[in-house]
Amino acid sequence: MDLNADLGEGFGSWRLGDDHALLDLISSANVACGFHAGDAATMHRVCAGAAERGVAVGAQVGYRDLAGFGRRHIAYDFAELRDETIYQLGALDAFCRLYRTRVRYLKPHGALYHAAARDESQAAALVAAISGYDHELPVLCQPGTVLAQLAAGAGLRVVAEGFADRNYLPNGALVPRSSPDALVTDPEQVAVRAVRMAVERTLVAVDGTVVPAPVESICLHGDNPGAVRCAELVRAALIDAGVTPTPFA
């Protein structure tokens, strides 16, 4: 089972999350590429740390929305979203190459993640960007979404993702961030949820419904309060359950 987290989400002198500590605990790093967060120095620093630790680097591409942290929907033209995705991939890949590695996968961020799950045009733009840039790049996303379907149809590898620190609705969708119960903040509860996903391949929705979770990667949000403590407990709990966090790419 892969354990991933969102990293590199500071900007300039502003730091968000403890990238250094999380790199010691995860197996894959979703690195912001400068559009929703991140900048050249931050990307360089995270890529260097990931290469040193053998952590896979993925491009966390987002809307061009620094002010809104990429969490505001933008109605992009297909070609513009495709090209801005390629731009972000190339920027991060350049820093990976400094350390004789490369971008290993793509994951959308924030509002783009949710839009691509249901919007065929935006999902198709991401698929076109990956297919044109590197057809071998996997797509990390929720299973059963429009993005997952289009990516698979284009011959791309789709890696199903689950969220240990987010609550789910009975239909398997994430509780919207606008809801007060969107996040799971208790580190011990996050660890229990992660083990359940990894071992039983299920999760419990907010109403108690047991939902199938056939995931290959578990995500922890690096910007959440207590993210490092959550990652420590999750990693330890997975190992205790006989599951070693290993990059999928």
Salt bridges, closest charged atoms under 4 A:
ASP6 OD1 - LYS107 NZ 3.58
ASP6 OD2 - HIS221 NE2 3.93
GLU9 OE2 - HIS36 NE2 3.38
GLU9 OE2 - HIS109 ND1 3.82
ASP24 OD1 - ARG53 NE 2.62
ASP65 OD1 - ARG72 NH2 2.45
ASP83 OD1 - ARG82 NE 2.86
GLU84 OE2 - ARG64 NE 3.16
ASP93 OD2 - ARG97 NE 3.45
ASP134 OD2 - ARG102 NH1 3.87
GLU161 OE2 - LYS107 NZ 2.71
ASP165 OD1 - HIS221 ND1 3.06
GLU200 OE1 - ARG196 NE 3.55
GLU216 OE1 - ARG157 NH2 3.36
ASP223 OD2 - ARG71 NH2 3.28
GLU232 OE1 - ARG229 NH1 3.54
